[in-house]
Amino acid sequence: MNPSMLLELKSKVQNFLSAHPKFFSFIGVVGKQGIREGSIIEIKVTSPDGTEYTTNLRLSAEDLELLELFKNFKQS
């Protein structure tokens, strides 16, 4: 990945964090309480027309590493 793409990614993540500050606060609280390997995260999306999409994922050790990177990325 080239440096300009990393800068763009950092900018996009910072914009996301600014627009949705409760998201990472929620992850932080849940992380302290119980996100660990084997935890299941469920995501539900409701489109403007009311259609619902739901999925879930079971967290692996690698997923937790990525979440930790995001947490550290937020602080930089």
Biopython code that builds the backbone (N, CA, C, O; Angstrom):
import numpy as np
from Bio.PDB.StructureBuilder import StructureBuilder

atoms = [
    (1, "MET", "N", (0.854, -1.172, 0.000)),
    (1, "MET", "CA", (0.000, 0.000, 0.000)),
    (1, "MET", "C", (0.900, 1.234, 0.000)),
    (1, "MET", "O", (1.839, 1.330, 0.791)),
    (2, "ASN", "N", (0.607, 2.164, -0.883)),
    (2, "ASN", "CA", (1.472, 3.340, -0.958)),
    (2, "ASN", "C", (1.086, 4.373, 0.108)),
    (2, "ASN", "O", (-0.033, 4.353, 0.621)),
    (3, "PRO", "N", (2.014, 5.269, 0.436)),
    (3, "PRO", "CA", (1.780, 6.247, 1.509)),
    (3, "PRO", "C", (0.565, 7.145, 1.282)),
    (3, "PRO", "O", (-0.127, 7.490, 2.239)),
    (4, "SER", "N", (0.297, 7.525, 0.043)),
    (4, "SER", "CA", (-0.861, 8.394, -0.196)),
    (4, "SER", "C", (-2.173, 7.659, 0.110)),
    (4, "SER", "O", (-3.134, 8.272, 0.575)),
    (5, "MET", "N", (-2.211, 6.349, -0.149)),
    (5, "MET", "CA", (-3.404, 5.569, 0.185)),
    (5, "MET", "C", (-3.576, 5.469, 1.698)),
    (5, "MET", "O", (-4.700, 5.505, 2.198)),
    (6, "LEU", "N", (-2.464, 5.342, 2.433)),
    (6, "LEU", "CA", (-2.532, 5.291, 3.891)),
    (6, "LEU", "C", (-3.055, 6.612, 4.455)),
    (6, "LEU", "O", (-3.863, 6.622, 5.384)),
    (7, "LEU", "N", (-2.590, 7.716, 3.890)),
    (7, "LEU", "CA", (-3.066, 9.027, 4.333)),
    (7, "LEU", "C", (-4.562, 9.186, 4.045)),
    (7, "LEU", "O", (-5.307, 9.724, 4.864)),
    (8, "GLU", "N", (-4.989, 8.714, 2.877)),
    (8, "GLU", "CA", (-6.407, 8.786, 2.534)),
    (8, "GLU", "C", (-7.226, 7.917, 3.483)),
    (8, "GLU", "O", (-8.295, 8.327, 3.936)),
    (9, "LEU", "N", (-6.732, 6.725, 3.783)),
    (9, "LEU", "CA", (-7.422, 5.831, 4.715)),
    (9, "LEU", "C", (-7.526, 6.486, 6.086)),
    (9, "LEU", "O", (-8.584, 6.447, 6.714)),
    (10, "LYS", "N", (-6.437, 7.086, 6.555)),
    (10, "LYS", "CA", (-6.454, 7.747, 7.856)),
    (10, "LYS", "C", (-7.488, 8.862, 7.868)),
    (10, "LYS", "O", (-8.227, 9.010, 8.841)),
    (11, "SER", "N", (-7.546, 9.634, 6.814)),
    (11, "SER", "CA", (-8.515, 10.719, 6.708)),
    (11, "SER", "C", (-9.949, 10.182, 6.738)),
    (11, "SER", "O", (-10.809, 10.736, 7.423)),
    (12, "LYS", "N", (-10.199, 9.111, 5.999)),
    (12, "LYS", "CA", (-11.539, 8.522, 5.942)),
    (12, "LYS", "C", (-11.948, 7.971, 7.313)),
    (12, "LYS", "O", (-13.092, 8.147, 7.733)),
    (13, "VAL", "N", (-11.030, 7.312, 8.005)),
    (13, "VAL", "CA", (-11.329, 6.771, 9.327)),
    (13, "VAL", "C", (-11.614, 7.912, 10.301)),
    (13, "VAL", "O", (-12.549, 7.829, 11.098)),
    (14, "GLN", "N", (-10.819, 8.967, 10.241)),
    (14, "GLN", "CA", (-11.047, 10.112, 11.124)),
    (14, "GLN", "C", (-12.394, 10.772, 10.837)),
    (14, "GLN", "O", (-13.089, 11.188, 11.764)),
    (15, "ASN", "N", (-12.764, 10.868, 9.567)),
    (15, "ASN", "CA", (-14.074, 11.420, 9.211)),
    (15, "ASN", "C", (-15.193, 10.529, 9.756)),
    (15, "ASN", "O", (-16.186, 11.029, 10.285)),
    (16, "PHE", "N", (-15.031, 9.208, 9.624)),
    (16, "PHE", "CA", (-16.026, 8.266, 10.153)),
    (16, "PHE", "C", (-16.160, 8.439, 11.664)),
    (16, "PHE", "O", (-17.271, 8.487, 12.192)),
    (17, "LEU", "N", (-15.026, 8.532, 12.353)),
    (17, "LEU", "CA", (-15.048, 8.691, 13.805)),
    (17, "LEU", "C", (-15.722, 9.991, 14.212)),
    (17, "LEU", "O", (-16.445, 10.033, 15.207)),
    (18, "SER", "N", (-15.493, 11.045, 13.452)),
    (18, "SER", "CA", (-16.128, 12.337, 13.748)),
    (18, "SER", "C", (-17.635, 12.275, 13.527)),
    (18, "SER", "O", (-18.408, 12.834, 14.305)),
    (19, "ALA", "N", (-18.043, 11.598, 12.471)),
    (19, "ALA", "CA", (-19.461, 11.511, 12.134)),
    (19, "ALA", "C", (-20.227, 10.542, 13.038)),
    (19, "ALA", "O", (-21.431, 10.701, 13.239)),
    (20, "HIS", "N", (-19.537, 9.546, 13.578)),
    (20, "HIS", "CA", (-20.185, 8.489, 14.364)),
    (20, "HIS", "C", (-19.420, 8.226, 15.668)),
    (20, "HIS", "O", (-18.937, 7.115, 15.885)),
    (21, "PRO", "N", (-19.308, 9.231, 16.530)),
    (21, "PRO", "CA", (-18.491, 9.058, 17.746)),
    (21, "PRO", "C", (-19.016, 7.975, 18.687)),
    (21, "PRO", "O", (-18.230, 7.382, 19.427)),
    (22, "LYS", "N", (-20.305, 7.703, 18.681)),
    (22, "LYS", "CA", (-20.865, 6.692, 19.584)),
    (22, "LYS", "C", (-20.469, 5.277, 19.188)),
    (22, "LYS", "O", (-20.450, 4.381, 20.032)),
    (23, "PHE", "N", (-20.148, 5.063, 17.899)),
    (23, "PHE", "CA", (-19.815, 3.720, 17.436)),
    (23, "PHE", "C", (-18.595, 3.178, 18.164)),
    (23, "PHE", "O", (-18.643, 2.084, 18.727)),
    (24, "PHE", "N", (-17.508, 3.928, 18.157)),
    (24, "PHE", "CA", (-16.293, 3.425, 18.795)),
    (24, "PHE", "C", (-16.378, 3.501, 20.312)),
    (24, "PHE", "O", (-15.707, 2.735, 21.003)),
    (25, "SER", "N", (-17.193, 4.416, 20.845)),
    (25, "SER", "CA", (-17.436, 4.420, 22.290)),
    (25, "SER", "C", (-18.125, 3.120, 22.687)),
    (25, "SER", "O", (-17.777, 2.501, 23.692)),
    (26, "PHE", "N", (-19.116, 2.713, 21.875)),
    (26, "PHE", "CA", (-19.825, 1.455, 22.118)),
    (26, "PHE", "C", (-18.849, 0.276, 22.061)),
    (26, "PHE", "O", (-18.845, -0.577, 22.949)),
    (27, "ILE", "N", (-18.029, 0.235, 21.016)),
    (27, "ILE", "CA", (-17.050, -0.848, 20.881)),
    (27, "ILE", "C", (-16.098, -0.859, 22.073)),
    (27, "ILE", "O", (-15.724, -1.919, 22.573)),
    (28, "GLY", "N", (-15.710, 0.341, 22.522)),
    (28, "GLY", "CA", (-14.815, 0.426, 23.678)),
    (28, "GLY", "C", (-15.440, -0.144, 24.937)),
    (28, "GLY", "O", (-14.790, -0.880, 25.678)),
    (29, "VAL", "N", (-16.696, 0.192, 25.182)),
    (29, "VAL", "CA", (-17.399, -0.311, 26.364)),
    (29, "VAL", "C", (-17.583, -1.822, 26.266)),
    (29, "VAL", "O", (-17.296, -2.548, 27.217)),
    (30, "VAL", "N", (-18.053, -2.287, 25.132)),
    (30, "VAL", "CA", (-18.262, -3.723, 24.949)),
    (30, "VAL", "C", (-16.933, -4.463, 25.028)),
    (30, "VAL", "O", (-16.856, -5.560, 25.582)),
    (31, "GLY", "N", (-15.889, -3.858, 24.472)),
    (31, "GLY", "CA", (-14.569, -4.487, 24.500)),
    (31, "GLY", "C", (-14.079, -4.725, 25.914)),
    (31, "GLY", "O", (-13.450, -5.743, 26.203)),
    (32, "LYS", "N", (-14.369, -3.783, 26.786)),
    (32, "LYS", "CA", (-13.962, -3.942, 28.187)),
    (32, "LYS", "C", (-14.810, -5.000, 28.889)),
    (32, "LYS", "O", (-14.364, -5.638, 29.843)),
    (33, "GLN", "N", (-16.031, -5.175, 28.405)),
    (33, "GLN", "CA", (-16.959, -6.087, 29.065)),
    (33, "GLN", "C", (-16.944, -7.500, 28.497)),
    (33, "GLN", "O", (-17.203, -8.457, 29.227)),
    (34, "GLY", "N", (-16.639, -7.655, 27.174)),
    (34, "GLY", "CA", (-16.767, -9.014, 26.704)),
    (34, "GLY", "C", (-16.397, -9.347, 25.277)),
    (34, "GLY", "O", (-16.657, -10.467, 24.837)),
    (35, "ILE", "N", (-15.800, -8.423, 24.525)),
    (35, "ILE", "CA", (-15.369, -8.842, 23.184)),
    (35, "ILE", "C", (-14.094, -9.659, 23.352)),
    (35, "ILE", "O", (-13.064, -9.165, 23.811)),
    (36, "ARG", "N", (-14.202, -10.897, 22.973)),
    (36, "ARG", "CA", (-13.028, -11.776, 23.001)),
    (36, "ARG", "C", (-13.199, -12.809, 21.894)),
    (36, "ARG", "O", (-14.250, -12.883, 21.258)),
    (37, "GLU", "N", (-12.185, -13.582, 21.675)),
    (37, "GLU", "CA", (-12.240, -14.589, 20.615)),
    (37, "GLU", "C", (-13.467, -15.481, 20.815)),
    (37, "GLU", "O", (-13.734, -15.965, 21.915)),
    (38, "GLY", "N", (-14.202, -15.681, 19.722)),
    (38, "GLY", "CA", (-15.403, -16.492, 19.773)),
    (38, "GLY", "C", (-16.679, -15.681, 19.959)),
    (38, "GLY", "O", (-17.780, -16.203, 19.783)),
    (39, "SER", "N", (-16.536, -14.389, 20.320)),
    (39, "SER", "CA", (-17.720, -13.531, 20.432)),
    (39, "SER", "C", (-18.365, -13.386, 19.059)),
    (39, "SER", "O", (-17.689, -13.467, 18.034)),
    (40, "ILE", "N", (-19.671, -13.171, 19.049)),
    (40, "ILE", "CA", (-20.401, -13.001, 17.796)),
    (40, "ILE", "C", (-20.911, -11.569, 17.724)),
    (40, "ILE", "O", (-21.554, -11.078, 18.652)),
    (41, "ILE", "N", (-20.617, -10.910, 16.612)),
    (41, "ILE", "CA", (-21.130, -9.568, 16.347)),
    (41, "ILE", "C", (-22.203, -9.698, 15.282)),
    (41, "ILE", "O", (-21.985, -10.305, 14.233)),
    (42, "GLU", "N", (-23.367, -9.119, 15.562)),
    (42, "GLU", "CA", (-24.460, -9.130, 14.597)),
    (42, "GLU", "C", (-24.668, -7.706, 14.094)),
    (42, "GLU", "O", (-24.667, -6.749, 14.868)),
    (43, "ILE", "N", (-24.844, -7.591, 12.792)),
    (43, "ILE", "CA", (-25.047, -6.293, 12.163)),
    (43, "ILE", "C", (-26.369, -6.323, 11.415)),
    (43, "ILE", "O", (-26.649, -7.245, 10.649)),
    (44, "LYS", "N", (-27.180, -5.292, 11.653)),
    (44, "LYS", "CA", (-28.457, -5.169, 10.956)),
    (44, "LYS", "C", (-28.475, -3.814, 10.251)),
    (44, "LYS", "O", (-28.183, -2.781, 10.855)),
    (45, "VAL", "N", (-28.818, -3.837, 8.980)),
    (45, "VAL", "CA", (-28.933, -2.619, 8.180)),
    (45, "VAL", "C", (-30.368, -2.519, 7.691)),
    (45, "VAL", "O", (-30.915, -3.471, 7.135)),
    (46, "THR", "N", (-30.969, -1.359, 7.902)),
    (46, "THR", "CA", (-32.313, -1.098, 7.393)),
    (46, "THR", "C", (-32.200, -0.001, 6.348)),
    (46, "THR", "O", (-31.794, 1.119, 6.659)),
    (47, "SER", "N", (-32.559, -0.320, 5.108)),
    (47, "SER", "CA", (-32.476, 0.660, 4.024)),
    (47, "SER", "C", (-33.603, 1.681, 4.178)),
    (47, "SER", "O", (-34.555, 1.440, 4.921)),
    (48, "PRO", "N", (-33.505, 2.816, 3.485)),
    (48, "PRO", "CA", (-34.553, 3.836, 3.579)),
    (48, "PRO", "C", (-35.946, 3.309, 3.231)),
    (48, "PRO", "O", (-36.943, 3.829, 3.732)),
    (49, "ASP", "N", (-36.026, 2.289, 2.384)),
    (49, "ASP", "CA", (-37.345, 1.746, 2.021)),
    (49, "ASP", "C", (-37.843, 0.686, 3.013)),
    (49, "ASP", "O", (-38.909, 0.105, 2.811)),
    (50, "GLY", "N", (-37.085, 0.435, 4.072)),
    (50, "GLY", "CA", (-37.504, -0.494, 5.109)),
    (50, "GLY", "C", (-36.984, -1.907, 4.965)),
    (50, "GLY", "O", (-37.230, -2.737, 5.840)),
    (51, "THR", "N", (-36.269, -2.211, 3.885)),
    (51, "THR", "CA", (-35.701, -3.544, 3.707)),
    (51, "THR", "C", (-34.600, -3.756, 4.751)),
    (51, "THR", "O", (-33.759, -2.884, 4.971)),
    (52, "GLU", "N", (-34.622, -4.920, 5.381)),
    (52, "GLU", "CA", (-33.631, -5.226, 6.413)),
    (52, "GLU", "C", (-32.660, -6.303, 5.950)),
    (52, "GLU", "O", (-33.044, -7.283, 5.311)),
    (53, "TYR", "N", (-31.404, -6.096, 6.288)),
    (53, "TYR", "CA", (-30.341, -7.058, 6.001)),
    (53, "TYR", "C", (-29.623, -7.313, 7.324)),
    (53, "TYR", "O", (-29.270, -6.371, 8.035)),
    (54, "THR", "N", (-29.410, -8.579, 7.651)),
    (54, "THR", "CA", (-28.753, -8.936, 8.901)),
    (54, "THR", "C", (-27.691, -9.996, 8.624)),
    (54, "THR", "O", (-27.891, -10.908, 7.821)),
    (55, "THR", "N", (-26.568, -9.852, 9.302)),
    (55, "THR", "CA", (-25.514, -10.856, 9.218)),
    (55, "THR", "C", (-24.803, -10.894, 10.563)),
    (55, "THR", "O", (-25.030, -10.035, 11.415)),
    (56, "ASN", "N", (-23.951, -11.879, 10.753)),
    (56, "ASN", "CA", (-23.154, -11.933, 11.972)),
    (56, "ASN", "C", (-21.805, -12.550, 11.654)),
    (56, "ASN", "O", (-21.613, -13.189, 10.619)),
    (57, "LEU", "N", (-20.886, -12.339, 12.568)),
    (57, "LEU", "CA", (-19.564, -12.942, 12.407)),
    (57, "LEU", "C", (-19.018, -13.324, 13.767)),
    (57, "LEU", "O", (-19.223, -12.625, 14.759)),
    (58, "ARG", "N", (-18.327, -14.434, 13.793)),
    (58, "ARG", "CA", (-17.665, -14.905, 15.011)),
    (58, "ARG", "C", (-16.232, -14.394, 14.974)),
    (58, "ARG", "O", (-15.506, -14.638, 14.010)),
    (59, "LEU", "N", (-15.825, -13.685, 16.024)),
    (59, "LEU", "CA", (-14.510, -13.065, 16.043)),
    (59, "LEU", "C", (-13.392, -14.080, 16.265)),
    (59, "LEU", "O", (-13.462, -14.941, 17.142)),
    (60, "SER", "N", (-12.363, -13.943, 15.436)),
    (60, "SER", "CA", (-11.154, -14.757, 15.585)),
    (60, "SER", "C", (-10.084, -13.906, 16.272)),
    (60, "SER", "O", (-10.281, -12.712, 16.497)),
    (61, "ALA", "N", (-8.981, -14.514, 16.594)),
    (61, "ALA", "CA", (-7.862, -13.779, 17.188)),
    (61, "ALA", "C", (-7.373, -12.688, 16.234)),
    (61, "ALA", "O", (-7.017, -11.593, 16.669)),
    (62, "GLU", "N", (-7.357, -12.987, 14.943)),
    (62, "GLU", "CA", (-6.926, -12.002, 13.940)),
    (62, "GLU", "C", (-7.893, -10.819, 13.882)),
    (62, "GLU", "O", (-7.464, -9.679, 13.703)),
    (63, "ASP", "N", (-9.197, -11.080, 14.031)),
    (63, "ASP", "CA", (-10.190, -10.007, 14.049)),
    (63, "ASP", "C", (-9.944, -9.079, 15.234)),
    (63, "ASP", "O", (-10.039, -7.858, 15.107)),
    (64, "LEU", "N", (-9.628, -9.663, 16.377)),
    (64, "LEU", "CA", (-9.359, -8.862, 17.566)),
    (64, "LEU", "C", (-8.112, -8.005, 17.380)),
    (64, "LEU", "O", (-8.054, -6.875, 17.865)),
    (65, "GLU", "N", (-7.121, -8.536, 16.685)),
    (65, "GLU", "CA", (-5.924, -7.745, 16.380)),
    (65, "GLU", "C", (-6.285, -6.540, 15.522)),
    (65, "GLU", "O", (-5.782, -5.439, 15.749)),
    (66, "LEU", "N", (-7.155, -6.746, 14.539)),
    (66, "LEU", "CA", (-7.584, -5.652, 13.678)),
    (66, "LEU", "C", (-8.349, -4.595, 14.482)),
    (66, "LEU", "O", (-8.126, -3.398, 14.299)),
    (67, "LEU", "N", (-9.242, -5.028, 15.364)),
    (67, "LEU", "CA", (-9.962, -4.083, 16.212)),
    (67, "LEU", "C", (-9.006, -3.289, 17.091)),
    (67, "LEU", "O", (-9.213, -2.097, 17.320)),
    (68, "GLU", "N", (-7.977, -3.938, 17.576)),
    (68, "GLU", "CA", (-6.966, -3.249, 18.390)),
    (68, "GLU", "C", (-6.210, -2.218, 17.552)),
    (68, "GLU", "O", (-5.903, -1.126, 18.030)),
    (69, "LEU", "N", (-5.911, -2.573, 16.290)),
    (69, "LEU", "CA", (-5.263, -1.605, 15.397)),
    (69, "LEU", "C", (-6.156, -0.386, 15.177)),
    (69, "LEU", "O", (-5.675, 0.747, 15.184)),
    (70, "PHE", "N", (-7.454, -0.617, 14.981)),
    (70, "PHE", "CA", (-8.387, 0.497, 14.816)),
    (70, "PHE", "C", (-8.419, 1.361, 16.069)),
    (70, "PHE", "O", (-8.454, 2.589, 15.991)),
    (71, "LYS", "N", (-8.407, 0.708, 17.216)),
    (71, "LYS", "CA", (-8.421, 1.455, 18.479)),
    (71, "LYS", "C", (-7.177, 2.337, 18.601)),
    (71, "LYS", "O", (-7.268, 3.498, 18.999)),
    (72, "ASN", "N", (-6.025, 1.781, 18.259)),
    (72, "ASN", "CA", (-4.783, 2.545, 18.295)),
    (72, "ASN", "C", (-4.758, 3.627, 17.211)),
    (72, "ASN", "O", (-4.214, 4.712, 17.417)),
    (73, "PHE", "N", (-5.352, 3.317, 16.060)),
    (73, "PHE", "CA", (-5.423, 4.269, 14.958)),
    (73, "PHE", "C", (-6.231, 5.496, 15.360)),
    (73, "PHE", "O", (-5.891, 6.622, 14.996)),
    (74, "LYS", "N", (-7.286, 5.272, 16.101)),
    (74, "LYS", "CA", (-8.150, 6.354, 16.592)),
    (74, "LYS", "C", (-7.366, 7.308, 17.473)),
    (74, "LYS", "O", (-7.598, 8.517, 17.444)),
    (75, "GLN", "N", (-6.442, 6.774, 18.254)),
    (75, "GLN", "CA", (-5.695, 7.577, 19.202)),
    (75, "GLN", "C", (-4.541, 8.352, 18.562)),
    (75, "GLN", "O", (-3.987, 9.259, 19.183)),
    (76, "SER", "N", (-4.173, 8.000, 17.320)),
    (76, "SER", "CA", (-3.019, 8.685, 16.697)),
    (76, "SER", "C", (-3.440, 9.922, 15.940)),
    (76, "SER", "O", (-2.598, 10.608, 15.362)),
]
sb = StructureBuilder()
sb.init_structure("model")
sb.init_model(0)
sb.init_chain("A")
sb.init_seg("    ")
for serial, (resi, resn, name, xyz) in enumerate(atoms, 1):
    if name == "N":
        sb.init_residue(resn, " ", resi, " ")
    sb.init_atom(name, np.array(xyz, "f"), 0.0, 1.0, " ", f" {name:<3s}", serial, name[0])
structure = sb.get_structure()
